[in-house]
Amino acid sequence: MKRLGVSFWLGALLVGTILLVAALAVVWTPHDPTAIHIANRHAPPSAAHWLGTDALGRDIASLLMVGAQTSMQVAFLSVGLGGLLGTALGLLASARGGWTEEAVMRLADVGFAFPALLFAIMLAAAFGPSFANAVLAIAFIVVPTVARVVRATANQIWARDYVRAAQAVGHSRLAITRKHVLPNVAPILT
């Protein structure tokens, strides 16, 4: 097994720190992140304000902690939603085949061709900037990739003998997808 490099460990340390800070922000922050104290604006780092304060006198450390929490929520929700939709579309395309598979894959091509940043800007312009719109914009980026990978893997599984045997004894495509294809696709999603 190849030794893991320094960059891997530095990255793991950074991600672990962000996750720890985000988890800590759920229960504790040094100050109320929304409290405005104009008298303390642009204060330098000190024992009271570890990273100083911003233009409104809010504690920067508290704001970063809450921001890490929000970032993790957006990340987990958007990847989860994109993964679920992409998996469902990939399984549908593989199970149905024909024009359904072609339509799903062309939709995935549109998703790949459409710039992610432009989609995010369009969502914000149409519906306003919000947590939900951020989740939708990122999920939109994840769906085509997951759908393509799931479809390709599912197509390989549909060609296996035990799946053909299940078809021969009269199991429906939905039952085969649920009992045989999805469990074999699941490891690639982790």
Order of alpha helices (4+ residues) and beta strands (2+ residues): alpha-alpha-alpha-alpha-alpha-alpha-alpha-alpha
